[in-house]
Amino acid sequence: MACFAWSVNAALFPSQGDPTATSSYPHYDTLLNFTNLEFPIKLKDIHRFEKMNNISINVFGVETEYKDGKYVTEVVGPLHFTKQRQPTHVNLLLVSDGEGNNHYCLISDLSRLVSSQKSKCHGKIYFCDGCLQSFSTINHLKQHEKNDCNHLCTKIPTTYPKLNKYGETVPENILKFVNFEKQLPVPFVIYADFECILKPIQGNEPLADKPFTVKVAEHEPYSFGFYVKCNFNDQYSKFVSYIGANAGQVFIEKLDETVLDLYNTHMKHIKEMMLTDQETAEFQRATTCYICMKPFNEVDVKENYM
């Protein structure tokens, strides 16, 4: 629960024994001010702690992604970036067990933690703790921090090969459309929109001792309209609208009724594909797939469903 406090404590005072044991440090209550703060400390509350203790804090996280045929865990962030850097500055790492339980850890050496994911070189690398960009010299880092850092981490793609969704090996730095299945037209599309009125909220008062956002009104739907567009025959396209106090409930009912009718009328029973003589001839002559535009190879099969 108090891992944030002990991690900050560990940054401020050298351990008197095992650095992972709380008994190696003076108790955080005697050194740090946590007035009106609740444990576990949330990211949104760190700025209050900084202000009360004249300490600046950056918090980084971890993220796992699939790279080069394996899962890799990397440091990302910052998740919290201090608004005003103080002489006493602390970098923390926030890790999660995937079940909503978070834990703060002290980052005693950001370069040692992050360098392996940024470079294969073994020399000293200097990292900006605002955006995780790396630099070969301390002077380059200082210049970046003074003039260029926007606290955003930019990942430059490389020419290293990667596998796309179809198992093809392609360079990482080349973007190419591969979701060819999304080019197939769908038989029906529904476009919907609501109109709302702003209803005042009564009795919503702020708390004097905590940051707050006062909600003064809420959106209450009073009308809707949705348009059903048919791709193959416009006579099945239609517009449905409604005005009334229970617009939200009626919208769900009308939408459910419309979708069920479309399914029962047009999609429930598979119909035989009927091609014209011209379409059949074009099908037989085709040497490339009309979706991905790649030529057919020996293992591809063109099937005629007539």
Buried (B, 14 or more C-beta within 10 A) or exposed (E): EBBBBBBBBBBBEEBEEEEEEBEBBEEBEEBBBBEEBEEBBEEEBBBBBBEBBEBBBBBBBEEEEEEEEEEEEBBBBBBBBBEEBEEBBBBBBBBEEEEEEBEBBBBEEBEEBBBEEBEEEEEEBBBBBBBBBBBEEEEBBEEBBEEEBEBEBEEEEEEEEBEEEEEEEBEBEEEEEEEBEEEEEEEBEEEEEBEBEEEEEEEEEEEEEEEEEEEEEEEEBBBBBBBBBBEEEEEBEEEBEBEEEEBBEBBEEBBEEBBEEBEEEBEEEEEEEEEEEEEEEEBEEEEEEEEEEEEEEEEEEEEEEE
